[in-house]
């Protein structure tokens, strides 16, 4: 004969299930694309001016996807498949305590004008992003734009707010690294 669970046990079970779902979504173990109640939001634009020519900035930006990659990115980006102008890459980004977000994205390389990303697997069902490289009087303007989509209407929108904060923080960090490294290489 089974006993009914008390309110504390139900709350504990719900908390455990919610935590497991959160960890699974963030780490990429669970990827949901339901196509129901899809909402999208803009990512960016974010721009940074870099005192280096577009070819140098593109090369720095594309270095994680090159045949010969910098040692510093080996743990952060794993190339799963490669063609002449596109790679399928797994990206590992630390988020929160003891969690690493794992996304799998296609990366289209269009030197020296553009890098384009499309999410294949990750914490949300839809992300497209573009880095463009425009020549300026003093070097290059690197501009990031994108779009992020979530399912399940308002619930998904709330999840998207959390993901967007972390996603844009990672992009801001990347832009800073690209600027510093491009300018260092050009000196």
Secondary structure, DSSP 4 states (H G I P E B T S, - for coil): -PPPPPHHHHHHHHHHHHHHHHHHHHHTS------SS-EEEEEEEEEEEESS-HHHHHHHHHGGGSSS--GGGTTTEEEEEE-SSEEEEEEEEEETTTEEEEEEEEEEEETTTEEEEEEEESSSSEEEEEEEEEEETTEEEEEEEEEEEESSHHHHHHHHHHHHHHHHHHHHHHHHHHHHHHHHHH-
